[in-house]
Amino acid sequence: MSAYIENEFGLIKIDDQVIATIASDAAMKCYGVVGLVNASASESIINLLSKESLSEGIVLKIEDNSLNIDVSVILEFGVKIAVVCQNIIETIKFQVEHETGIRVNEINVIVRDIRLQDQEVKNVNNRW
């Protein structure tokens, strides 16, 4: 499925893989996002996607030349989920509309997991 833009010079076809790549890149730049997960993966097995397959965490539905986007994410433990999800929605909407010119109708963020970031614990001796 592809999106089309028609102008006086002809027809521009934008493949859904291109749109998914733009959306996944925008999501990964948001604070609190650890990674994207394959939206079609089994609920019992959640694997963090490598950079080569990030667009698999994005599901696009193109209707009447507007987009509905589902994003499956893993968030960092301790972040405010609602705030991070709102940031993801705003960032993806801006990037996709800015880079493609196609209107984004709806973005759904599905939080699949919360993960602890690898943190180094330091032993600090306080002297009073």
Backbone torsions as a table, in degrees:
resi	resn	phi	psi	omega
1	MET	NA	134.8	-177.7
2	SER	-131.5	158.9	174.9
3	ALA	-100.6	149.5	-177.7
4	TYR	-124.9	141.5	173.0
5	ILE	-123.7	124.8	-180.0
6	GLU	-110.6	131.9	176.1
7	ASN	-135.3	-172.8	-176.1
8	GLU	-67.1	-17.0	-178.7
9	PHE	-94.1	-15.2	-179.9
10	GLY	147.7	-152.1	-174.6
11	LEU	-115.2	133.3	175.9
12	ILE	-111.2	124.7	179.3
13	LYS	-106.4	124.5	177.5
14	ILE	-113.3	115.8	-178.1
15	ASP	-66.4	147.2	-178.4
16	ASP	-64.3	-26.0	177.1
17	GLN	-64.7	-35.9	177.9
18	VAL	-66.2	-45.2	179.5
19	ILE	-64.5	-41.0	178.6
20	ALA	-63.7	-37.3	177.9
21	THR	-65.9	-42.3	177.3
22	ILE	-62.0	-45.2	-179.0
23	ALA	-65.6	-42.4	-179.2
24	SER	-68.0	-38.4	177.3
25	ASP	-63.3	-41.9	178.5
26	ALA	-64.3	-42.0	-179.7
27	ALA	-64.5	-40.9	-177.8
28	MET	-67.9	-20.7	179.0
29	LYS	-82.6	-7.5	-178.2
30	CYS	-79.6	140.6	177.9
31	TYR	-62.0	135.9	176.1
32	GLY	93.4	-9.2	179.7
33	VAL	-89.1	120.2	177.3
34	VAL	-84.3	-39.3	-179.3
35	GLY	-178.4	178.3	175.8
36	LEU	-109.2	153.0	178.6
37	VAL	-123.8	152.9	179.3
38	ASN	-62.6	120.3	-176.2
39	ALA	-67.1	-23.5	-178.3
40	SER	-97.6	4.1	-179.5
41	ALA	-70.2	157.1	177.0
42	SER	-60.9	143.9	-179.5
43	GLU	-63.0	-26.2	-177.0
44	SER	-81.6	-21.0	-178.5
45	ILE	-120.9	114.5	179.5
46	ILE	-119.4	115.9	179.9
47	ASN	-112.6	138.1	175.4
48	LEU	-72.8	128.7	-176.2
49	LEU	-79.4	144.2	174.8
50	SER	-76.1	166.7	-177.6
51	LYS	-61.1	-28.1	-178.6
52	GLU	-70.7	-25.0	-175.6
53	SER	-120.7	27.5	-178.2
54	LEU	-61.0	-32.2	-176.4
55	SER	-68.8	-9.4	176.7
56	GLU	-71.9	-14.7	176.3
57	GLY	-83.9	3.8	-176.6
58	ILE	-117.8	133.0	174.3
59	VAL	-120.9	124.9	-178.4
60	LEU	-108.6	141.9	170.2
61	LYS	-128.7	119.8	-178.9
62	ILE	-107.4	116.5	179.6
63	GLU	-131.6	128.5	178.6
64	ASP	50.8	40.5	178.6
65	ASN	58.8	30.9	169.0
66	SER	-130.0	156.8	-171.1
67	LEU	-107.7	142.0	164.3
68	ASN	-116.8	127.4	-174.0
69	ILE	-123.4	130.8	171.4
70	ASP	-110.0	131.0	-178.0
71	VAL	-123.4	122.6	177.4
72	SER	-102.2	119.4	-172.6
73	VAL	-126.6	160.2	167.5
74	ILE	-115.1	127.3	-178.3
75	LEU	-105.7	159.5	177.8
76	GLU	-76.3	140.6	177.8
77	PHE	-63.0	135.9	174.9
78	GLY	99.2	-8.7	178.8
79	VAL	-85.2	158.4	174.9
80	LYS	-80.0	110.2	-171.9
81	ILE	-58.2	-45.9	-177.7
82	ALA	-62.7	-39.6	-179.2
83	VAL	-68.3	-44.6	179.2
84	VAL	-64.1	-42.9	179.8
85	CYS	-64.1	-39.5	177.0
86	GLN	-63.5	-40.0	177.1
87	ASN	-63.7	-41.3	177.9
88	ILE	-60.6	-46.0	-179.0
89	ILE	-60.8	-49.0	-177.8
90	GLU	-64.9	-40.8	-178.7
91	THR	-66.8	-46.3	179.3
92	ILE	-63.6	-45.7	-179.8
93	LYS	-57.6	-47.6	-179.1
94	PHE	-62.7	-49.4	-175.8
95	GLN	-62.9	-46.7	-177.6
96	VAL	-65.4	-46.2	-179.8
97	GLU	-66.2	-38.4	-179.4
98	HIS	-67.9	-43.0	-174.5
99	GLU	-83.9	-26.4	-176.9
100	THR	-111.6	-25.5	-175.1
101	GLY	79.8	7.7	179.9
102	ILE	-97.4	134.8	-178.1
103	ARG	-71.4	133.5	175.3
104	VAL	-96.8	118.6	-176.9
105	ASN	-84.2	-43.8	-173.5
106	GLU	-152.8	140.9	174.1
107	ILE	-129.1	124.5	176.9
108	ASN	-110.8	126.7	177.5
109	VAL	-104.8	123.0	178.3
110	ILE	-108.7	114.6	178.8
111	VAL	-86.7	110.8	-176.2
112	ARG	-90.5	-24.4	-176.2
113	ASP	-164.1	159.6	172.5
114	ILE	-121.1	130.7	-177.8
115	ARG	-127.0	147.1	172.0
116	LEU	-80.0	134.3	173.0
117	GLN	-74.8	150.0	175.6
118	ASP	-65.1	116.3	-178.2
119	GLN	-121.5	139.1	177.9
120	GLU	-89.9	123.9	-179.6
121	VAL	-90.6	126.0	-178.8
122	LYS	-107.8	137.2	177.5
123	ASN	-90.3	111.6	-178.3
124	VAL	-113.7	125.3	177.3
125	ASN	-95.8	117.5	177.4
126	ASN	-93.9	129.8	177.3
127	ARG	-107.1	127.7	179.2
128	TRP	-112.1	NA	NA
